[in-house]
Amino acid sequence: MSAEFFTRADLLHAGHTRRSIQAQVRSGDLIHARRDRYLAGDTHDSLVRAVRVGGRLTCLSLLATLGVFVLENRRLHVHVPATAGRLRAPGNRRKRLKPPQSRKVRLHWSDLIQDPGSRCAVSVVDALVHAVTCQTPRAAIATLDSALHRRLIGIDDLNTVFAALPARFHALRALVDARAESGPETLVRLMARVLGCDVRLQVEFDDIGRVDLLLDGWLVVECDSREFHQDWKTQVKDRERDVALAALGYCTLRVTAAMIMYRPDDVFAALRGLISSRRAV
């Protein structure tokens, strides 16, 4: 997501003429996003829409395009300078941003940590700062876990993110863990912590393989996504792993990513029921 915007002066300096600029806009090789803002024709649509509004793509909108886990996002997140004016609708460079379009756009006015220059998006660090304030604590932790796991940021960057956040968010820092391989896995880990479980991540079993989470040393939790578990061959392999784990005295709970994200109360109830039954013995 390193696309840049160009001004008319930039294009003229590069050897274009007024006529050639118009021709490239007509052909689609250039996009005239808003006044004096041009982008390459293959620029991602979300970047185009953010520049059209009058700013840069940020927060959940940017992170989702980078493959970072986002629990839910229904708006276009755009960072605009404090002095920004003449904001436009994301779908029309001549139409002013006003209700109902404004309900589909979330504007971020805060100062940036890293200068984006002529890029159409803010830095990942700045996007994460915005994302923490735009989500529930558990969703924010899952997003931070994902960014770390994908190596889009390092520990120093994570510290920079929290240094820029208000003090009320600082307690979340201790809950971030780069070992989580998916957002749903993070969400289950946080549920288990609420239940007071001893939580181990990515535990390896000889001749069986690695499991997502091991709770209290006996309950294996696998967070299955449709992407990796939809074909029958994979499901058979999963059942064979469960049987092998049972032979070693472990209980396995399989939950889908959709259940974790959209029916968290049901997943929490299942965890609580299993944990409570074992503790009651």
C-alpha positions, 0 to 999 in steps of 0.5 A: 500500500505504498501508492503515491499521489501526484500533483499537476506540477509533479506530472508536468515536471516529469514531462507530461503536458496538459493534453497528455494528462487529460488523455491519460485520465480518459484512458484510465492510466491516471485517476483524477481523485480530487483537485490537484490529486492524481493517482496511478490507474491501478491504485487500490480503490480504498486509497482512491476513495480516501484521497477523494475525501481529502486525506489518506487511508488509515485505521481499520480500512488500511489494515484490512487491505494489508491482511491484518485482522479486523473484527468488523469495519463498515466505514472508510477510515480517512486521516485528514490534516487539522486544517483540512477543508472542502472534504468530498464524498468518497465516490465523487470528487465534486460532491461535498461530504455530508450526511448520509455519506459522512456516516460511511466515513470515519475521519481521524484528525490527530497528528501523525507520528510518521510523515507519510509524504506523498503516500496515499496511506498513513504508516502502519504505526499510525493506522494501529494507533487509530485502530486501537481507539476505534475498536473494543479492547479485545478486538484491538488486541487481536489487531495488534497481535495480527500486525506483529505476527505478520511482521508489519511492525516490531516490538519497538513499533508496538511501544511507539503505538502505546506511547501515542495512545491515551493512558487508559489503553496502556493496560492492553500492552501486556495482553499483546502476543505475536504468537497468535496466528489468527484473530479468532485465536486471540479472542479465544485466548482472552476468553480463557484469561477471563476464566482464569485458565493457564494458557499456552499457545502453539503447543507441539505434540510429538507425532500429532502436530501443533495445536492452537491453544492448550488450557490448564494443561488438558483442554485443546482448543482449535480455531478452525477457519473455512479457508483451511478446514473446508475440504473433507480430507482436512476434516478427516485429518483433524478428527484423527488428530483429536482421537490421538490427543484423546488417547493421551488424555486431552479433550479437544474443543473445535470452534469456527472462526465465525462462531468466535467472532459473531457468537462469542457468548456461545463460545465463552459458555462452552469454555466455561462449561468444560473448565468448570466441570473439570475443576468441580471433580 
